[in-house]
């Protein structure tokens, strides 16, 4: 993202937080990049004054400024909590989860999915994802993470109520119930009709 913003000559600041230089990826590439002056390295095992201070960084929301946040869940939660506490609008906060914990409930049952393009109905068992059920029937859906964090498999919902278990859609997008990530989510209704 930093390389793209730099190529576009767009203003940005990159705060790179890690435990130590030894654990930091791409340090040499970043230090030799044309955007190196926009990068602030924050290392847990070095001087306290160079560490990231979220309250200072996110003390007030500036119109048109966006926060793109990625990393371990605890770190991301701290960034979002600080930003929200300081009045940052949800539309200016963005997250990229690197992995997700699958949500499996004892109450998970079967449900059916109708493919709008063909009318075909496919049953999804309690121990399989919709992507797996579709694949078993020869219907391929593009996927990448298969954990609900990347959005590659995002599909429109035409009928029914999804049981959202992803980390990609915002709460507002999930509440609209018109999009769905079939790699990890299920259904609250017996039947979903999807734009497939």
ABEGO torsion letter per residue (X at the ends): XAAAAAAAGBBBBBBBBBABAAABBGAAAAAABAAAAABBBBBAABBAAABBBAAAAAABBBBGBBBBBBEBAAAAAAAAAAAAAAGBBAAABBBBBABBBBBBBAABBBBBBBBAAAGBBBBBBAABBAAAAAAAAGBBBBBAAGAGAAGAABBBBABEBBBBABAABBAAAAAAGABBBAAABBBABABBBBBX
